[in-house]
Each structure stands twice: as structure tokens, then as C-alpha cells.
């Protein structure tokens, strides 16, 4: 479902495809902006009624601008939350813990806000009202304890740095002195193969573990092949071929059942080629990780957006460092060029190849935005419990 869409297009429909891709990206950005702005505003204004929060969203405000403003509550400005609480989650060894569940609670134990610690274990709560609070931290993995901070008083515009946030590792944790990297990579593959949107659509190439070990070449090919033979992928190609057949794209293929079959075969060949090149062949050659690494709410919206749209050009190397995404760029242009092999001469050309390559890269950036802001909440992630080694 995700990744490069290796679908060649006829010259007569190239402009329509580019416009459609651009419109989809713009619409996605607008929807993400609306969806993300509401919870952010809710965090900034925890004591403000929901109607006022919605009214502050630009699109809602524009629709309601003609309505007369209601009376303001006396002292409303003084009751808005302006305090901030920050800290870093560590384990017993002093190592930062990413992906921990962090909650800020009132003195009575009522949860005010929650978030997930970032890649460097950081958390940051803003827009807090005056009062007495505490921070609780837990790690959603076996063998970890919990942390609860001492209570602290917040006043307007206070900045509270919570230190000593250490989540203990319980005695039930089995620590491996050494680990086989091939085995660790295989565990990551098994986790990925259980990730499906709504339990149906594959989301294999998204990693929700920021510290996931790199995949070996064997695992990259295995994951890529499982993607292209998934039943959902065949259904996806059937829909693409059906649209092309209905619109009369690649008219040299003809009509009827034979024309549809030729469009189906060409569309599947393009998708197969692009998936294997982008997720297995080139990542193995250049030692790069083909997965998208989810940042999550522990990072700012700006950081998450840049992380998503830069995916076609910046990759994580198998050494853990960021580098130019040779794999994705070369796969886009190579698969676009190879599509000329299974389309008729009148539908081929350098210009068409360049257009398809750019569309592939744009599609990948748009898919990353969906991964970052939408799919995490609706993806089933069944992490297998692994037997520890003595």
C-alpha cells in the first residue's frame, strides 16, 4: 500500500497525474494541519471549552467569523495555562529511553496530558495551568518498572525541569552480553510483518522502534518480497489497472478482457520492479535502511513534517547515520526507465521517464506524511514476546 507507485503514464495523461499528485499532497497537508492543530491547541488551552478551541482553528474560525463574539469571562487571560515542564527519561544505566509513556498528573492523580519520550528520551509539556503536579513514566515493554516524581508547584509562566527521571529495570529482565545481529534483524522482520493498517493493509516498512537494529540484506529482500506478493498488493494493482482501462490510458493495449489483462500485467511489473529496487537491491548495495522511522508526538510538528518529506532524499545508513538516500533516488529513476520495456513504443520516452521518477519521489514523501501523522493510531502492532537466552 505504501512506498513507490511504479505506474507509468501516457503522455496525454502526464499533466493530469502530476496535478492529481500535487492536489493530493496539498489536501494531505491541509488535513494534517487541521487534525494536528486541534490537540495542540487543546494542550495550550487546557481550561478552555472545546467550542472555543475549535473556533481558534483557522478553517473553523473563518466559517464562524460572521457570528458575534460572546462575552469574555472575567480574568480569562489570567487562567490560561502558561507553565512548562520538561525532562529526560533515563534507565538505571544512565541511557536515554525513547518511546516511554510520560504523563503529567494533578496532585489527586488525574492525568492532565500524556506523550511519548523522543529519540533522546526528552519530553516537554507546555500550556500548563497553575497548580500542584507530578510526572509519571512507564515503558511499554516487559521488565521495566515505573517512575513517579515528587510533587511540585507551578505558577504562571514557570519552567519546571524535572531531573532524575530514571525508570528502573526489574530483575526479570534478561540481559544479553552479546547478540547476533542477524537474529536481531530477523526479530525486526517478524515485528514488521504484523503491522497492518486496520489489521488489513500492510505497513511493513514503518519502524516504530527508533533504536531498531539494521536489517541484513537477506531480511531486506524477504520483507520486500512479502510486500509484492501480499494479497492486498494484487487488489491494489487490480484497482490501478481498472482505472487505466476505464480512462483509456495506453490505448494501444486495446479494450476488453485482453486490454485489461495487459494493463494489469504492466502495472504489476512496474510496482514489483520499484519495490524490489527501492527496498532490497539498492539498500543492500549502499548499506541503507529502507524503512521509515516514525518520530511521534515526542517531536514538534515542524520536525516531524520535515522528517517525513525529506525521506526521499535522506536515509538512515546501516551504520545508524543520516546520509543521502541513494537507494530511493536511484530506484525511482531506474524503475521509471525500466517501465519503457513493458509499454508500447508510443507511450515511451525520456520525458515520460523523468516525469514518472519525480512522481515516484513525491508519492513517497506523501506516504511518509501519512505514516507520521495518521497510520500509527490505526496500525496493529503485535510485537512478539521473544524467549531470552541465558
Legacy VTK file of the C-alpha trace (Angstrom):
# vtk DataFile Version 3.0
C-alpha trace
ASCII
DATASET POLYDATA
POINTS 390 float
0.000 0.000 0.000
2.822 2.348 0.853
6.022 3.233 -0.965
6.733 3.948 -4.582
3.898 3.649 -7.029
5.658 2.480 -10.149
2.890 3.283 -12.620
3.888 4.555 -15.996
1.580 7.091 -17.585
0.840 8.081 -21.125
1.905 11.478 -22.380
-1.727 12.544 -22.702
-2.350 11.897 -19.007
1.009 13.021 -17.578
-0.207 16.507 -16.690
-3.357 15.080 -15.120
-1.297 12.701 -12.938
1.069 15.441 -11.796
-1.845 17.726 -10.947
-3.548 14.877 -9.097
-0.389 14.113 -7.116
0.071 17.782 -6.236
-3.557 18.108 -5.185
-3.257 15.022 -3.003
-0.163 16.357 -1.245
-1.812 19.766 -0.675
-5.003 18.154 0.610
-2.985 15.891 2.901
-1.055 18.819 4.351
-4.310 20.734 4.969
-5.960 17.747 6.663
-2.867 17.052 8.778
-2.649 20.715 9.765
-6.293 20.737 10.883
-6.052 17.400 12.696
-2.792 18.258 14.442
-3.737 21.816 15.356
-6.763 20.823 17.435
-4.893 18.661 20.023
-2.037 21.183 20.116
-4.483 23.961 20.845
-6.169 21.782 23.430
-2.810 21.390 25.164
-2.183 25.117 25.043
-5.630 25.890 26.483
-6.473 23.065 28.891
-9.185 25.036 30.709
-10.822 26.433 27.592
-14.156 24.934 26.433
-13.994 22.700 23.342
-16.061 25.126 21.298
-13.500 27.909 21.848
-10.638 25.542 20.924
-12.362 24.575 17.673
-13.122 28.203 16.945
-9.427 29.009 17.138
-8.615 26.553 14.301
-8.182 28.733 11.170
-10.716 26.945 8.988
-13.352 26.864 11.724
-12.634 30.473 12.635
-13.173 31.527 9.027
-16.604 29.845 8.933
-17.649 31.410 12.207
-16.166 34.868 11.727
-19.546 36.375 10.894
-21.029 35.373 14.235
-20.973 37.956 17.053
-18.365 37.330 19.725
-19.694 36.126 23.045
-18.934 37.755 26.386
-15.467 37.070 27.804
-15.116 35.521 31.227
-13.563 37.909 33.749
-9.925 37.067 34.287
-9.897 34.627 31.337
-6.384 35.642 30.261
-5.079 35.004 33.774
-6.471 31.419 33.882
-4.841 30.239 30.657
-2.001 27.739 31.118
1.437 29.237 30.541
3.750 26.930 32.533
6.144 24.366 31.031
7.515 21.056 32.342
10.467 19.293 30.672
12.834 16.422 31.377
14.717 13.414 30.015
13.880 9.751 30.644
16.836 7.511 31.565
17.230 3.875 32.545
19.195 2.530 35.509
22.401 2.619 33.463
22.002 6.284 32.544
20.974 5.526 28.920
18.203 7.610 27.404
14.891 5.797 26.915
12.947 6.603 23.752
9.279 5.667 23.418
8.455 5.796 27.143
4.935 6.842 28.160
5.128 10.099 30.113
2.111 11.565 31.917
1.674 14.726 33.967
-0.890 14.360 36.725
-2.550 16.607 39.261
-1.976 16.090 42.968
-5.170 13.995 43.090
-3.817 11.643 40.416
-5.876 12.951 37.489
-3.984 12.637 34.206
-3.688 16.051 32.545
-1.518 15.318 29.485
0.406 12.335 28.103
3.120 11.991 25.481
5.878 9.639 24.316
9.516 10.440 25.015
11.534 11.410 21.941
14.605 9.864 20.341
16.827 11.373 23.041
14.432 10.489 25.865
13.109 14.061 26.031
9.597 15.192 26.965
8.131 18.689 27.082
4.669 19.724 28.338
3.525 23.278 27.617
0.411 25.306 28.392
0.016 24.014 31.943
-2.181 25.959 34.390
-1.111 26.864 37.923
-1.342 24.031 40.434
0.402 21.088 42.030
1.558 18.344 39.649
3.727 15.232 39.352
5.235 13.293 36.439
4.839 9.533 35.971
6.793 7.447 33.453
6.410 3.850 32.277
7.951 1.802 29.473
5.609 -0.404 27.377
7.954 -3.387 27.439
8.394 -6.296 29.811
10.917 -5.997 32.607
10.600 -2.267 33.316
9.388 -0.516 36.434
7.726 2.894 36.719
8.852 6.321 37.890
6.873 8.941 39.802
8.351 12.355 40.542
7.860 14.323 43.742
5.004 16.814 43.581
5.862 20.350 42.502
4.043 23.687 42.426
3.566 25.558 39.131
2.847 29.264 38.821
2.027 31.209 35.635
4.952 31.200 33.162
7.017 28.803 35.316
9.544 26.475 33.679
9.981 23.268 35.689
12.882 20.964 34.782
12.267 17.507 36.221
15.610 15.844 36.963
16.437 12.297 37.961
13.756 10.693 35.793
15.119 7.147 35.972
12.921 4.161 35.089
14.280 1.089 36.872
14.963 -2.194 35.098
13.468 -5.021 37.146
15.251 -8.240 37.966
13.080 -10.177 35.493
14.917 -8.656 32.547
17.406 -10.994 30.875
20.399 -9.067 29.615
22.303 -10.429 26.626
26.022 -9.947 26.923
26.257 -10.358 23.157
23.609 -10.544 20.464
23.623 -11.966 16.982
22.840 -9.045 14.618
21.221 -11.425 12.122
18.881 -12.725 14.816
18.002 -9.211 15.967
17.260 -8.199 12.381
15.035 -11.250 11.935
13.076 -10.252 15.023
12.513 -6.840 13.433
11.175 -8.504 10.275
8.707 -10.552 12.305
7.515 -7.392 14.044
7.138 -5.564 10.724
5.095 -8.364 9.145
2.497 -7.971 11.903
1.946 -4.278 11.164
-1.225 -3.692 9.167
-3.493 -0.665 8.884
-6.899 -1.648 10.292
-5.415 -5.138 10.501
-5.639 -5.466 6.687
-3.351 -3.157 4.683
0.398 -3.873 5.010
2.542 -1.264 6.734
5.705 -3.368 6.718
8.284 -0.661 6.032
7.479 1.595 9.005
9.551 1.156 12.163
8.094 2.369 15.473
11.320 1.498 17.283
13.810 4.389 16.962
16.646 2.086 18.054
15.799 -0.785 15.728
18.897 -2.687 14.545
19.694 -2.508 10.819
18.325 -5.176 8.507
20.673 -7.579 6.801
20.440 -7.931 3.012
18.547 -11.196 3.430
15.914 -9.518 5.599
15.562 -6.588 3.170
14.796 -8.960 0.297
12.464 -11.053 2.447
10.432 -8.039 3.549
10.299 -6.606 0.016
9.134 -9.896 -1.499
6.454 -10.323 1.180
5.156 -6.896 0.234
4.809 -7.569 -3.503
3.098 -10.951 -3.022
0.662 -9.732 -0.370
-2.993 -10.211 -1.455
-3.669 -6.533 -0.772
-0.991 -5.609 -3.340
-2.717 -7.700 -6.022
-6.004 -5.959 -5.202
-4.246 -2.591 -5.365
-2.906 -3.376 -8.856
-6.341 -4.555 -9.944
-7.764 -1.172 -8.980
-4.995 0.708 -10.790
-5.438 -1.345 -13.956
-9.204 -0.857 -13.737
-8.840 2.936 -13.594
-6.397 2.926 -16.519
-8.740 0.671 -18.507
-11.770 2.856 -17.770
-9.921 6.055 -18.711
-8.472 4.500 -21.850
-4.859 5.042 -20.812
-2.354 3.228 -23.013
-4.954 2.823 -25.769
-2.515 0.671 -27.717
-3.286 -2.108 -25.232
-6.790 -2.211 -26.662
-10.073 -2.920 -24.909
-11.906 -5.874 -23.489
-10.510 -8.528 -21.190
-7.209 -8.725 -23.091
-6.635 -4.966 -22.796
-7.340 -5.046 -19.069
-5.004 -8.029 -18.602
-2.177 -6.220 -20.402
-2.677 -3.122 -18.241
-2.723 -5.285 -15.114
0.498 -7.042 -16.101
2.276 -3.778 -16.903
1.135 -2.106 -13.674
2.206 -5.083 -11.542
5.575 -5.292 -13.307
6.184 -1.623 -12.524
5.244 -1.996 -8.862
7.280 -5.196 -8.477
10.345 -3.557 -10.007
10.155 -0.408 -7.906
9.505 -2.267 -4.632
12.434 -4.647 -5.085
14.847 -1.941 -6.252
13.903 0.621 -3.565
13.535 -1.761 -0.620
16.078 -4.512 -1.315
18.546 -4.181 -4.214
19.846 -0.627 -3.770
19.599 -0.620 0.064
21.771 -3.756 0.073
24.313 -2.207 -2.310
24.565 1.116 -0.457
24.013 -0.354 3.054
20.970 1.820 3.776
17.798 1.089 5.733
14.670 1.106 3.511
12.279 1.633 6.430
10.601 4.874 7.526
11.409 5.599 11.189
8.407 7.106 12.968
9.149 10.097 15.232
5.820 10.539 17.016
4.403 13.135 19.386
7.672 13.483 21.288
8.903 15.769 18.488
7.449 19.043 17.208
5.073 19.129 14.245
7.683 21.010 12.198
10.357 18.400 12.933
8.014 15.517 12.109
6.890 17.155 8.855
10.465 17.788 7.707
11.444 14.244 8.696
8.617 12.837 6.542
9.050 14.919 3.391
12.847 14.598 3.440
12.560 10.801 3.335
13.091 10.538 -0.450
16.438 12.312 -0.074
17.738 11.409 3.422
18.083 7.826 4.642
19.453 6.098 7.719
22.550 4.112 6.863
23.118 0.670 8.306
25.744 2.415 10.448
22.959 4.480 12.061
23.995 7.787 10.444
21.902 10.002 8.167
23.077 10.115 4.553
21.907 10.913 1.037
19.205 8.425 0.034
20.975 6.950 -2.980
18.700 3.903 -2.803
15.388 5.754 -3.151
16.599 8.239 -5.761
18.225 5.622 -8.000
15.274 3.238 -7.587
12.832 5.948 -8.702
14.741 6.775 -11.876
15.703 3.177 -12.639
12.182 1.776 -12.270
10.789 4.668 -14.321
13.295 3.913 -17.088
12.642 0.173 -16.956
8.910 0.766 -17.382
9.661 1.555 -21.019
10.439 -2.135 -21.527
6.861 -3.280 -20.991
4.894 -0.431 -22.573
4.339 0.179 -26.261
6.673 2.485 -28.194
4.197 5.350 -28.456
3.966 5.547 -24.653
7.732 5.653 -24.094
10.239 8.499 -23.903
12.847 10.244 -21.757
10.419 12.979 -20.771
7.908 10.432 -19.560
10.635 8.606 -17.614
11.643 11.820 -15.832
8.028 12.656 -15.009
7.427 9.180 -13.562
10.582 9.376 -11.423
9.537 12.720 -9.926
6.021 11.375 -9.302
7.532 8.350 -7.506
9.574 10.570 -5.174
6.580 12.821 -4.471
4.387 9.809 -3.770
6.929 8.529 -1.251
7.033 11.894 0.558
3.216 11.965 0.702
3.171 8.383 2.022
5.634 9.354 4.755
3.363 12.193 5.891
0.519 9.703 6.202
2.789 7.320 8.120
3.883 10.043 10.532
0.545 11.701 11.301
-2.168 9.121 10.588
-1.208 5.454 10.414
0.325 4.952 13.869
-3.078 5.138 15.549
-4.721 2.653 13.187
-1.852 0.186 12.662
-1.911 -3.101 14.521
1.496 -3.692 16.083
1.691 -7.186 17.558
5.192 -7.326 18.987
6.141 -10.957 19.623
7.454 -11.861 23.059
10.894 -13.307 22.457
12.429 -16.031 24.565
15.515 -14.732 26.272
18.830 -16.519 26.035
20.819 -17.378 29.148
LINES 1 391
390 0 1 2 3 4 5 6 7 8 9 10 11 12 13 14 15 16 17 18 19 20 21 22 23 24 25 26 27 28 29 30 31 32 33 34 35 36 37 38 39 40 41 42 43 44 45 46 47 48 49 50 51 52 53 54 55 56 57 58 59 60 61 62 63 64 65 66 67 68 69 70 71 72 73 74 75 76 77 78 79 80 81 82 83 84 85 86 87 88 89 90 91 92 93 94 95 96 97 98 99 100 101 102 103 104 105 106 107 108 109 110 111 112 113 114 115 116 117 118 119 120 121 122 123 124 125 126 127 128 129 130 131 132 133 134 135 136 137 138 139 140 141 142 143 144 145 146 147 148 149 150 151 152 153 154 155 156 157 158 159 160 161 162 163 164 165 166 167 168 169 170 171 172 173 174 175 176 177 178 179 180 181 182 183 184 185 186 187 188 189 190 191 192 193 194 195 196 197 198 199 200 201 202 203 204 205 206 207 208 209 210 211 212 213 214 215 216 217 218 219 220 221 222 223 224 225 226 227 228 229 230 231 232 233 234 235 236 237 238 239 240 241 242 243 244 245 246 247 248 249 250 251 252 253 254 255 256 257 258 259 260 261 262 263 264 265 266 267 268 269 270 271 272 273 274 275 276 277 278 279 280 281 282 283 284 285 286 287 288 289 290 291 292 293 294 295 296 297 298 299 300 301 302 303 304 305 306 307 308 309 310 311 312 313 314 315 316 317 318 319 320 321 322 323 324 325 326 327 328 329 330 331 332 333 334 335 336 337 338 339 340 341 342 343 344 345 346 347 348 349 350 351 352 353 354 355 356 357 358 359 360 361 362 363 364 365 366 367 368 369 370 371 372 373 374 375 376 377 378 379 380 381 382 383 384 385 386 387 388 389
